[in-house]
């Protein structure tokens, strides 16, 4: 059985993901993770850099890799695809899973994927959403739409 998440279909490990409870470990091989990142990158690049969305949807801030928090959000607001979500950033970096060590090649695969994410969203042509702000050089929506991906996000000293 396949689990469908948006346009992304998980065939090989769909059964392992379906019905998982908080605290349950889902094992994926490094090759599966890389394949998922490559497919996600392809999907991100097929979408606009400025998403234009319609309500209703839930807007969520930083989850910092806290998988159990993500599941609680879904339990409270509904699971995709029945409920729509916009996550604004800081998806990874602090959860206990982030402390595991993987190859540099896998880290680069994630970085290449993340550099293709949309950078902002406009909801119902009225509500502008982004994580942490954008360059002051971007003065209007059209300039945002012209940003080329993949982007290279500079490191900040405050993270």
Backbone as ProteinMPNN parsed JSONL, in Angstrom:
{"seq_chain_A": "XXXXXXXXXXXXXXXXXXXXXXXXXXXXXXXXXXXXXXXXXXXXXXXXXXXXXXXXXXXXXXXXXXXXXXXXXXXXXXXXXXXXXXXXXXXXXXXXXXXXXXXXXXXXXXXXXXXXXXXXXXXXXXXXXXXXXXXXXXXXXXXXXXXXXXXXXXXXXXX", "coords_chain_A": {"N_chain_A": [[0.844, -1.182, 0.0], [0.485, 2.233, -0.737], [1.401, 5.39, 0.628], [0.1, 8.53, 0.223], [1.283, 11.762, -0.012], [0.553, 14.824, -0.71], [1.809, 15.362, -3.891], [3.629, 13.408, -3.658], [4.553, 10.084, -3.542], [4.89, 7.418, -1.39], [6.047, 4.437, -1.785], [7.713, 2.228, -1.123], [8.099, 2.311, 1.672], [5.663, 2.882, 2.75], [3.874, 1.348, 4.327], [5.267, 1.222, 6.703], [5.108, 3.822, 7.615], [2.395, 4.424, 7.897], [-0.019, 4.647, 10.393], [1.72, 5.066, 12.5], [2.683, 5.717, 15.82], [3.258, 8.332, 18.26], [6.583, 8.308, 19.38], [7.177, 5.869, 18.266], [9.564, 4.255, 16.365], [10.463, 4.71, 13.03], [12.105, 3.067, 10.641], [14.274, 3.968, 8.105], [16.227, 3.479, 5.23], [19.408, 4.899, 4.293], [19.503, 5.223, 1.555], [16.755, 5.305, 0.917], [16.036, 7.674, 2.198], [17.598, 9.514, 0.778], [16.421, 9.203, -1.774], [13.848, 10.148, -1.221], [14.439, 12.824, -0.576], [15.454, 13.702, -3.066], [13.173, 13.436, -4.713], [11.458, 15.187, -3.369], [12.836, 17.612, -3.722], [12.585, 17.884, -6.492], [9.804, 18.262, -6.66], [9.522, 20.658, -5.148], [10.907, 22.452, -6.822], [9.186, 22.493, -8.958], [7.153, 24.027, -8.112], [5.987, 27.388, -7.401], [8.244, 29.906, -6.085], [7.147, 31.729, -4.387], [4.5, 30.834, -2.721], [1.062, 30.739, -3.492], [-1.677, 30.619, -1.709], [-4.847, 29.353, -0.49], [-7.199, 29.961, 2.093], [-9.088, 27.556, 3.963], [-6.3, 26.982, 6.111], [-3.782, 25.712, 8.295], [-1.328, 27.547, 9.965], [1.931, 27.056, 10.858], [4.631, 27.512, 13.084], [8.069, 27.202, 14.004], [9.264, 23.872, 14.232], [11.535, 22.51, 14.731], [12.555, 19.885, 14.284], [11.153, 18.297, 16.032], [9.541, 15.593, 16.107], [7.438, 14.363, 17.544], [5.985, 16.612, 18.35], [5.111, 17.489, 15.855], [3.375, 15.372, 15.182], [1.473, 15.764, 17.21], [0.452, 18.27, 16.443], [-0.826, 17.501, 14.069], [-2.689, 15.697, 15.133], [-4.281, 17.455, 16.575], [-5.129, 19.387, 14.639], [-5.89, 17.921, 12.428], [-5.013, 15.413, 10.051], [-2.913, 15.574, 7.142], [-4.1, 14.448, 3.955], [-6.479, 15.718, 4.574], [-6.474, 18.015, 6.104], [-4.945, 21.175, 5.616], [-1.671, 22.552, 5.752], [0.738, 25.117, 6.47], [4.052, 25.33, 6.921], [6.448, 27.348, 8.382], [9.232, 27.353, 8.698], [12.471, 26.389, 10.107], [12.497, 23.528, 10.297], [14.021, 21.375, 11.036], [16.675, 20.357, 13.289], [16.845, 20.301, 16.121], [15.555, 18.188, 17.362], [15.601, 14.882, 18.943], [16.246, 13.063, 16.987], [17.847, 14.527, 15.338], [20.33, 14.461, 16.416], [21.583, 12.191, 15.657], [24.163, 10.737, 13.705], [24.99, 10.995, 10.35], [26.086, 10.355, 6.994], [28.231, 12.703, 5.259], [27.453, 12.986, 2.66], [24.69, 12.479, 2.79], [23.876, 14.639, 4.386], [24.492, 16.726, 2.598], [22.641, 16.1, 0.601], [20.217, 16.662, 1.92], [20.61, 19.436, 2.352], [20.728, 20.354, -0.309], [18.093, 19.826, -1.027], [16.622, 21.433, 0.829], [17.421, 23.97, -0.014], [15.807, 24.431, -2.129], [13.279, 24.899, -1.333], [10.138, 26.711, -1.226], [10.163, 30.236, -0.463], [8.36, 31.926, 0.724], [4.871, 32.656, 1.398], [1.653, 33.596, 0.192], [-1.441, 34.192, 1.379], [-4.722, 33.981, 0.346], [-4.33, 36.288, -1.161], [-3.771, 38.29, 0.656], [-2.482, 37.826, 3.142], [0.774, 37.761, 4.079], [3.325, 35.434, 4.481], [6.3, 34.306, 5.983], [9.462, 32.969, 7.065], [11.246, 34.48, 9.479], [11.813, 36.755, 7.954], [12.831, 38.53, 4.939], [15.324, 39.494, 2.515], [16.14, 42.97, 2.637], [16.378, 44.025, 0.155], [14.398, 42.979, -1.375], [11.551, 44.284, -2.407], [8.929, 43.99, -3.258], [6.202, 41.764, -4.235], [6.625, 40.75, -6.801], [9.382, 40.847, -7.135], [10.114, 38.907, -5.282], [8.995, 36.663, -6.499], [10.766, 36.362, -8.591], [13.114, 35.38, -7.564], [15.711, 33.103, -7.875], [16.021, 29.574, -7.727], [18.158, 26.78, -6.988], [18.459, 28.321, -3.764], [21.009, 29.859, -1.799], [21.335, 29.839, 1.405], [22.626, 32.088, 3.655], [24.806, 31.525, 6.479], [23.926, 32.405, 9.843], [24.884, 34.329, 12.674], [23.359, 34.201, 14.948], [22.029, 31.803, 15.279]], "CA_chain_A": [[0.0, 0.0, 0.0], [1.24, 3.479, -0.826], [0.919, 6.547, 1.366], [0.214, 9.685, -0.654], [1.423, 13.034, 0.681], [0.612, 15.748, -1.832], [2.149, 14.652, -5.116], [4.704, 12.482, -3.357], [4.043, 8.756, -3.211], [5.842, 6.575, -0.687], [5.644, 3.069, -2.071], [8.55, 1.234, -0.465], [7.998, 2.314, 3.122], [4.351, 3.383, 3.134], [3.311, 0.571, 5.434], [5.981, 1.558, 7.938], [4.703, 5.153, 8.06], [0.971, 4.461, 8.211], [-0.41, 4.188, 11.721], [2.775, 5.233, 13.499], [2.306, 6.458, 17.015], [4.382, 9.079, 18.823], [7.566, 7.478, 20.051], [7.49, 4.678, 17.48], [10.639, 4.491, 15.414], [10.285, 4.256, 11.654], [13.44, 2.921, 10.085], [14.446, 4.182, 6.67], [17.626, 3.379, 4.829], [19.959, 6.143, 3.76], [19.091, 5.294, 0.144], [15.357, 5.753, 0.894], [16.02, 9.088, 2.578], [18.123, 10.261, -0.369], [15.395, 9.183, -2.828], [12.787, 11.044, -0.766], [14.94, 14.198, -0.738], [15.537, 14.016, -4.5], [11.806, 13.623, -5.21], [10.958, 16.42, -2.75], [13.504, 18.718, -4.417], [11.93, 17.984, -7.799], [8.472, 18.848, -6.435], [9.702, 22.058, -4.748], [11.296, 23.242, -7.993], [8.04, 22.602, -9.873], [6.222, 24.969, -7.499], [6.538, 28.751, -7.341], [9.018, 30.241, -4.892], [6.153, 32.401, -3.551], [3.271, 30.05, -2.807], [-0.19, 31.491, -3.391], [-2.542, 29.632, -1.075], [-6.182, 29.781, -0.081], [-7.697, 29.469, 3.37], [-8.512, 27.401, 5.3], [-5.103, 26.2, 6.357], [-3.152, 25.984, 9.575], [0.016, 28.095, 9.812], [2.735, 26.573, 11.981], [5.984, 28.04, 13.181], [9.21, 26.297, 14.103], [9.103, 22.592, 14.928], [12.904, 22.132, 15.109], [12.796, 18.449, 14.254], [10.408, 17.621, 17.096], [8.58, 14.74, 15.418], [6.245, 14.179, 18.383], [5.21, 17.852, 18.256], [4.452, 17.454, 14.547], [2.231, 14.46, 15.281], [0.445, 16.418, 18.037], [-0.199, 19.274, 15.591], [-1.731, 16.792, 13.166], [-3.799, 15.159, 15.925], [-5.132, 18.585, 16.945], [-5.689, 20.093, 13.489], [-6.228, 17.009, 11.345], [-3.88, 14.904, 9.284], [-2.968, 15.754, 5.689], [-4.47, 15.599, 3.137], [-7.765, 16.304, 4.977], [-6.187, 19.355, 6.617], [-3.815, 21.814, 4.938], [-0.734, 23.22, 6.649], [1.878, 25.878, 5.982], [5.128, 25.376, 7.911], [7.213, 28.53, 8.004], [10.683, 27.203, 8.733], [13.106, 25.654, 11.207], [11.886, 22.197, 10.288], [14.94, 20.389, 11.611], [17.91, 20.762, 13.956], [16.942, 20.17, 17.569], [14.938, 16.958, 17.857], [16.581, 13.85, 19.28], [16.687, 12.418, 15.751], [18.866, 15.377, 14.717], [21.614, 14.181, 17.035], [22.194, 11.034, 15.005], [25.177, 11.108, 12.727], [24.886, 10.355, 9.051], [27.191, 10.703, 6.101], [28.277, 14.042, 4.675], [26.677, 12.9, 1.419], [23.275, 12.631, 3.135], [23.702, 16.031, 4.809], [24.467, 17.524, 1.372], [21.365, 15.821, -0.066], [19.213, 17.463, 2.623], [20.875, 20.845, 2.068], [20.295, 20.604, -1.689], [16.625, 19.823, -1.012], [16.147, 22.607, 1.562], [17.703, 25.17, -0.805], [14.802, 24.54, -3.191], [11.969, 25.169, -0.738], [9.58, 28.061, -1.404], [10.66, 31.115, 0.605], [7.27, 32.698, 1.319], [3.527, 32.314, 0.926], [0.636, 34.64, 0.227], [-2.719, 33.517, 1.6], [-5.889, 34.749, -0.114], [-3.832, 37.561, -1.693], [-3.794, 39.289, 1.728], [-1.633, 37.524, 4.297], [2.122, 37.374, 3.669], [3.949, 34.566, 5.484], [7.656, 33.818, 5.74], [10.174, 32.669, 8.299], [12.363, 35.326, 9.843], [12.012, 37.903, 7.088], [13.542, 38.399, 3.67], [16.293, 40.554, 2.241], [15.539, 44.295, 2.431], [16.42, 44.33, -1.281], [13.142, 42.509, -1.98], [10.595, 45.331, -2.05], [7.552, 43.673, -3.65], [5.938, 40.348, -4.516], [7.206, 40.359, -8.091], [10.803, 40.584, -6.903], [10.191, 37.603, -4.613], [8.702, 35.638, -7.512], [11.904, 36.229, -9.514], [14.269, 34.764, -6.904], [16.039, 31.827, -8.513], [16.42, 28.456, -6.874], [18.278, 26.706, -5.534], [19.017, 29.471, -3.062], [22.073, 29.532, -0.864], [21.001, 30.61, 2.593], [23.858, 32.346, 4.417], [24.792, 31.217, 7.907], [23.769, 33.573, 10.701], [25.598, 34.16, 13.934], [22.418, 34.104, 16.057], [21.335, 30.507, 15.329]], "C_chain_A": [[0.882, 1.236, 0.0], [0.594, 4.541, 0.047], [1.143, 7.754, 0.473], [0.272, 10.94, 0.205], [1.622, 14.086, -0.389], [0.84, 14.958, -3.104], [3.178, 13.556, -4.884], [4.128, 11.145, -2.924], [5.162, 7.942, -2.577], [5.407, 5.129, -0.897], [6.401, 2.093, -1.191], [8.385, 1.192, 1.047], [6.671, 2.854, 3.62], [3.746, 2.658, 4.315], [3.991, 0.912, 6.754], [5.54, 2.904, 8.489], [3.26, 5.193, 8.538], [0.738, 3.922, 9.625], [0.671, 4.319, 12.774], [2.26, 6.078, 14.656], [3.514, 7.259, 17.507], [5.307, 8.139, 19.589], [7.946, 6.226, 19.288], [8.542, 5.05, 16.445], [10.268, 3.919, 14.057], [11.67, 4.237, 11.031], [13.409, 3.109, 8.579], [15.929, 4.045, 6.366], [18.105, 4.734, 4.325], [19.562, 6.313, 2.296], [17.641, 5.762, 0.022], [15.259, 7.238, 1.222], [16.522, 9.947, 1.419], [17.091, 10.333, -1.487], [14.25, 10.127, -2.477], [13.206, 12.507, -0.932], [14.999, 14.599, -2.207], [14.15, 14.268, -5.081], [11.208, 14.91, -4.64], [11.546, 17.641, -3.444], [12.851, 18.958, -5.775], [10.555, 18.65, -7.675], [8.6, 20.321, -6.06], [10.029, 22.934, -5.951], [10.17, 23.384, -9.004], [7.004, 23.597, -9.359], [6.836, 26.371, -7.505], [7.306, 28.986, -6.042], [8.161, 31.015, -3.89], [4.849, 31.63, -3.727], [2.068, 30.967, -2.683], [-1.263, 30.5, -2.975], [-3.889, 30.239, -0.725], [-6.511, 29.177, 1.276], [-8.823, 28.474, 3.073], [-7.222, 26.584, 5.269], [-4.536, 26.607, 7.704], [-1.732, 26.466, 9.307], [0.803, 27.729, 11.064], [4.129, 27.174, 11.927], [7.001, 26.923, 13.309], [8.843, 24.997, 14.82], [10.458, 21.989, 15.293], [13.124, 20.625, 15.201], [12.071, 17.665, 15.329], [9.26, 16.824, 16.475], [7.3, 14.545, 16.236], [5.372, 15.43, 18.383], [4.46, 17.916, 16.931], [3.227, 16.545, 14.594], [1.113, 15.065, 16.124], [-0.28, 17.508, 17.25], [-1.213, 18.611, 14.667], [-2.918, 16.204, 13.924], [-4.786, 16.263, 16.286], [-5.854, 19.173, 15.733], [-6.137, 19.219, 12.339], [-4.991, 16.622, 10.554], [-4.031, 15.257, 7.812], [-3.403, 14.432, 5.039], [-5.808, 16.223, 3.527], [-7.598, 17.722, 5.5], [-4.944, 19.886, 5.905], [-2.986, 22.611, 5.935], [0.278, 24.032, 5.857], [2.882, 25.923, 7.128], [6.113, 26.447, 7.462], [8.723, 28.374, 8.082], [11.155, 26.501, 9.978], [12.455, 24.286, 11.377], [12.732, 21.19, 11.055], [15.951, 21.093, 12.502], [17.955, 20.53, 15.445], [16.324, 18.9, 18.131], [15.98, 15.893, 18.13], [17.072, 13.121, 18.035], [17.793, 13.227, 15.077], [20.255, 15.083, 15.263], [22.3, 12.964, 16.424], [23.162, 11.514, 13.943], [24.997, 10.293, 11.454], [26.035, 10.846, 8.183], [27.093, 12.157, 5.635], [27.437, 14.07, 3.401], [25.182, 13.083, 1.706], [22.983, 14.057, 3.594], [23.613, 16.942, 3.585], [23.163, 17.318, 0.615], [20.246, 16.626, 0.581], [19.387, 18.946, 2.305], [20.424, 21.213, 0.661], [18.774, 20.655, -1.791], [16.098, 21.1, -0.347], [16.359, 23.896, 0.775], [16.724, 25.368, -1.954], [13.4, 24.802, -2.647], [11.454, 26.548, -1.147], [10.025, 28.935, -0.23], [9.56, 31.909, 1.292], [5.944, 32.204, 0.754], [2.624, 33.528, 1.069], [-0.709, 33.928, 0.312], [-3.85, 34.461, 1.233], [-5.516, 36.153, -0.589], [-3.749, 38.663, -0.638], [-2.749, 39.065, 2.806], [-0.291, 37.002, 3.8], [2.771, 36.588, 4.799], [5.362, 34.194, 5.057], [8.303, 33.56, 7.094], [11.324, 33.646, 8.472], [12.643, 36.515, 8.945], [12.809, 37.576, 5.838], [14.525, 39.549, 3.529], [15.58, 41.894, 2.081], [15.59, 44.726, 0.967], [15.153, 43.885, -1.996], [12.019, 43.428, -1.516], [9.149, 44.999, -2.392], [7.435, 42.197, -4.032], [6.591, 39.889, -5.819], [8.696, 40.075, -7.952], [10.997, 39.234, -6.21], [9.976, 36.488, -5.634], [9.884, 35.388, -8.449], [13.156, 35.64, -8.86], [14.477, 33.376, -7.507], [16.432, 30.785, -7.457], [17.321, 27.525, -7.657], [18.908, 27.975, -4.954], [20.148, 28.981, -2.177], [21.848, 30.419, 0.341], [22.272, 30.827, 3.399], [23.695, 31.93, 5.872], [24.593, 32.509, 8.678], [24.458, 33.289, 12.02], [24.654, 33.917, 15.096], [21.727, 32.758, 16.153], [21.929, 29.567, 16.326]], "O_chain_A": [[1.914, 1.27, 0.67], [-0.629, 4.579, 0.184], [2.261, 7.98, 0.01], [-0.594, 11.157, 1.053], [2.721, 14.235, -0.923], [0.134, 13.984, -3.365], [3.557, 12.852, -5.82], [3.293, 11.096, -2.021], [6.241, 7.795, -3.15], [4.481, 4.66, -0.235], [5.793, 1.218, -0.575], [8.521, 0.125, 1.646], [6.557, 3.244, 4.782], [3.17, 3.283, 5.205], [3.353, 0.891, 7.807], [5.589, 3.118, 9.7], [2.936, 5.916, 9.481], [1.248, 2.862, 9.99], [0.548, 3.733, 13.85], [1.5, 7.028, 14.47], [4.656, 6.91, 17.21], [4.854, 7.284, 20.349], [8.938, 5.58, 19.623], [8.407, 6.048, 15.737], [9.815, 2.779, 13.954], [12.324, 5.273, 10.911], [12.616, 2.484, 7.875], [16.777, 4.452, 7.16], [17.305, 5.602, 3.975], [19.312, 7.432, 1.849], [17.322, 6.535, -0.881], [14.49, 7.969, 0.599], [15.938, 10.988, 1.115], [16.897, 11.39, -2.086], [13.739, 10.83, -3.349], [12.411, 13.334, -1.38], [14.63, 15.72, -2.555], [13.964, 15.206, -5.856], [10.525, 15.644, -5.355], [10.828, 18.601, -3.723], [12.595, 20.101, -6.156], [10.193, 19.498, -8.49], [7.867, 21.155, -6.592], [9.492, 24.033, -6.086], [10.192, 24.3, -9.827], [6.082, 23.968, -10.086], [8.054, 26.522, -7.603], [7.044, 28.339, -5.029], [8.414, 30.967, -2.686], [4.176, 31.755, -4.75], [2.062, 31.875, -1.852], [-1.701, 29.661, -3.762], [-4.053, 31.458, -0.671], [-6.152, 28.037, 1.571], [-9.447, 28.558, 2.016], [-7.083, 25.629, 4.504], [-4.783, 27.711, 8.189], [-1.012, 25.863, 8.511], [0.399, 28.047, 12.183], [4.722, 27.321, 10.858], [6.807, 25.827, 12.782], [8.202, 25.012, 15.87], [10.518, 21.05, 16.087], [13.81, 20.151, 16.106], [12.348, 16.48, 15.52], [8.146, 17.329, 16.339], [6.202, 14.56, 15.68], [4.145, 15.325, 18.414], [3.307, 18.346, 16.887], [2.161, 16.912, 14.099], [-0.063, 14.903, 15.799], [-1.496, 17.654, 17.376], [-2.329, 19.105, 14.505], [-4.038, 16.212, 13.413], [-5.996, 16.034, 16.302], [-7.057, 19.43, 15.792], [-6.706, 19.719, 11.369], [-4.051, 17.404, 10.411], [-5.142, 15.245, 7.282], [-3.073, 13.373, 5.572], [-6.242, 17.173, 2.875], [-8.5, 18.545, 5.349], [-4.009, 19.135, 5.627], [-3.519, 23.256, 6.837], [0.631, 23.688, 4.729], [2.599, 26.489, 8.184], [6.557, 26.457, 6.314], [9.437, 29.227, 7.555], [10.354, 26.067, 10.807], [11.94, 23.941, 12.441], [12.2, 20.256, 11.655], [16.059, 22.318, 12.46], [19.048, 20.56, 16.011], [16.562, 18.574, 19.294], [17.102, 15.967, 17.627], [18.193, 12.614, 18.02], [18.593, 12.67, 14.324], [21.253, 15.426, 14.63], [23.488, 12.741, 16.661], [22.982, 12.583, 13.358], [24.869, 9.069, 11.487], [26.851, 11.661, 8.613], [26.015, 12.752, 5.622], [26.784, 15.071, 3.105], [24.486, 13.764, 0.953], [21.953, 14.624, 3.231], [22.761, 17.83, 3.533], [22.63, 18.269, 0.042], [19.416, 17.208, -0.117], [18.408, 19.636, 2.018], [19.81, 22.26, 0.457], [18.23, 21.446, -2.563], [15.228, 21.772, -0.9], [15.557, 24.822, 0.886], [16.804, 26.363, -2.674], [12.444, 24.914, -3.414], [12.248, 27.457, -1.39], [10.239, 28.431, 0.873], [9.8, 32.508, 2.34], [5.895, 31.45, -0.218], [2.81, 34.367, 1.95], [-1.07, 33.157, -0.577], [-3.935, 35.583, 1.733], [-6.295, 37.094, -0.435], [-3.664, 39.842, -0.983], [-2.187, 40.027, 3.33], [-0.217, 35.94, 3.182], [2.765, 37.031, 5.947], [5.593, 33.813, 3.909], [7.744, 33.9, 8.137], [12.273, 33.635, 7.689], [13.628, 37.221, 9.159], [13.381, 36.494, 5.703], [14.54, 40.469, 4.348], [14.523, 41.954, 1.453], [14.921, 45.684, 0.579], [14.861, 44.355, -3.096], [11.587, 43.356, -0.365], [8.232, 45.644, -1.884], [8.432, 41.483, -4.136], [7.057, 38.753, -5.915], [9.214, 39.156, -8.587], [11.939, 38.504, -6.519], [10.695, 35.488, -5.63], [9.989, 34.312, -9.038], [14.159, 35.424, -9.54], [13.541, 32.585, -7.628], [17.077, 31.088, -6.453], [17.247, 27.489, -8.886], [19.767, 28.606, -5.57], [20.217, 27.795, -1.852], [22.138, 31.614, 0.304], [22.93, 29.862, 3.789], [22.597, 31.974, 6.427], [25.025, 33.576, 8.243], [24.593, 32.135, 12.427], [25.1, 33.464, 16.15], [20.897, 32.577, 17.044], [21.45, 28.443, 16.477]]}, "name": "protein", "num_of_chains": 1, "seq": "XXXXXXXXXXXXXXXXXXXXXXXXXXXXXXXXXXXXXXXXXXXXXXXXXXXXXXXXXXXXXXXXXXXXXXXXXXXXXXXXXXXXXXXXXXXXXXXXXXXXXXXXXXXXXXXXXXXXXXXXXXXXXXXXXXXXXXXXXXXXXXXXXXXXXXXXXXXXXXX"}
